[in-house]
Amino acid sequence: MKVEDFEIFLEDFCDFLDGLEASVAKMKMQIAKLVGIAEEKPIFSWNPDKIKWQKTQGVKGEFEKSEDFNNPEFKALLKDLAQHNGKLTRNGWFYWTFKNGSTVGRKKREA
C-alpha cells in the first residue's frame, strides 16, 4: 500500500469516527429527553458565533473557513483543536485545522 493511499484511508476513517461520535452524542441527547433527564450542555472555552466565517467550496462540498487570527475566540478554538489532533465535533459542527495550522474549517454534520 502506498503512503498516499494509507493517508487517504486514515482521513476517511477519521471522518467516519467523527460521524460516529456525533451520532452517539445525538442519541445520548435523545435518550435523556425521553427519560426526562436534562443533560448539561458542555461549557466550551470558545464561541463559534463570535468567529468570522466565510463560505467556500471544497473537493467534498461546501464548508466554512476562518483565519480570524486576532480574535481570542479563534485562538481558543485553535488551542482546542490542537488538543484533539486537529479535528473535533461540537454542537453538530465538525471542525478541523488546515495543514498551515492557522486556518480552521467547519462543516455542519448531517444527523
N, C-alpha and C positions, 0 to 999 in steps of 0.2 A: 504494500500500500504506500502510495506517495504521501509525503508530508502534507501537501496541499489538500489531498483527499481527506486525510485524517483531521486537518484543521476545519474543513467544511463539516465533516461529521460531528466534531466536537461542538461547533457553533450551533448546528441543528439540534443536537442532543440537549444543549443548554437551553435553547428556545423551548424545547419540549418540556424540560423540567420546570422552567419558569411558568409555562402554561399550566402545568400540573399544580404548582404552588398556588397560582391564582384560583384554580378550581377548588382546591382544598379550603382556601380561605373563604370563598363564597359559600361552600357547603357548611362550614362552621357557623357562618352568619345565619344561614337558613335554619339550621338546627336550633340555634339559640333563639331565633324568632319563633319557631314552632313550639319550643318548650317554654317560652316566656321569660327567658333569661336575657337580660340586656348585656350584650358583650361590650366591654370597654373598648373605645377606639384608641388605637395607639397614638402616642404623642411623638411626633417627629420633630427633629431639630430644624426642618426646612419646610417652607410652604411653596408648592409649585405655582400657585396663583400669583405669587409675588415675583416670579421669574419671567423675563421676556422670552417668548417662544415664537418661532417663525415656521410656518408650514412649508414643507419641501417634499419632493418626490424622490424616492429611492428605488433600488432594484426590487425590494419586497413590497413596494407600495408607498402610500403617503404616510408621513410621520412629521413630527415637530422637532426642531433642534434649537439649542440655545448656546450662546457664547457670552453670557451676561457676566463677564469677569468681575466687575466692580460691585456686584450685588452680594451681600452677605448670605442671602438665601441660596444663591447659586454655589457659593463656596462651601456651604454646609452640605448641599446635595453632592458635590464632588467628593467631599470627605466621606459621606455615607456610601457612595458608590465604590470608593477605594476600599472600604471595609468589607464590601461584598463582591470583590473581584470584578468590579466594573459593570455589574448587571444586578438589577433588583426590580421587584414589582411592589407597588404601593397603591392602594385605593383604586385598583382597576387599570393602572397605567404601568407599562414596562419601561424602565429607564436603563440607558446604557451609556458608557463613556466611549467616545471615538478613540482611535489609536493615538491621536495627537495629545490626548489626556486633558484637553481644555474645552472640548465640545461635548455636549450631552444631547442625546436623542431620546425621544419618548414616543410611545405608540399606545393607543388605547387597546387593552386586552379584550378580546371577544369572549363573552360568557358562554 
